[in-house]
Amino acid sequence: MRLGLIGGNHSADADGYAASKNGKMLSEAFIIAYNSVVSHAGALAAVETAAPAVEASATYTVGIDTKLHASADANAETVRALRAETK
């Protein structure tokens, strides 16, 4: 049994896998899985990649007078007050 993988041909026999039933089964399972992946390569190439994420704005403008809290909890300590149109 010979595997034509990247980097040249490797023989399952030379690596000792042909010496036992388990080694033969392992080699066969690997070849079947590899062939399955290769057969799906064309379908994977046809899938469109997602558009790049929109970069977040570096600044934000406050729309109304509000308070900046230390955490998301409304009862958290107020860090500072923010007036409308503050950047």
MOLINZI-V478009 format. One record per pair of residues at least 12 apart in sequence whose C-alpha atoms are under 7 Angstrom apart, sorted by the first residue. I is the first residue (numbers start at 1). J is the second residue. D is the distance in whole Angstrom. If there is no record, write none. Layout:
i->I j->J d->D
i->I j->J d->D
This chain:
i->1 j->13 d->6
i->12 j->27 d->7
i->59 j->87 d->7
i->60 j->87 d->6
i->61 j->85 d->6
i->61 j->86 d->6
i->61 j->87 d->4
i->62 j->84 d->5
i->62 j->85 d->5
i->62 j->86 d->5
i->62 j->87 d->6
i->63 j->84 d->5
i->63 j->85 d->6
i->64 j->83 d->7
i->64 j->84 d->4
i->65 j->82 d->6
i->65 j->83 d->4
i->65 j->84 d->5
i->66 j->81 d->6
i->66 j->82 d->5
i->66 j->83 d->6
i->67 j->80 d->6
i->67 j->81 d->4
i->67 j->82 d->6
i->68 j->80 d->5
i->68 j->81 d->6
i->68 j->82 d->7
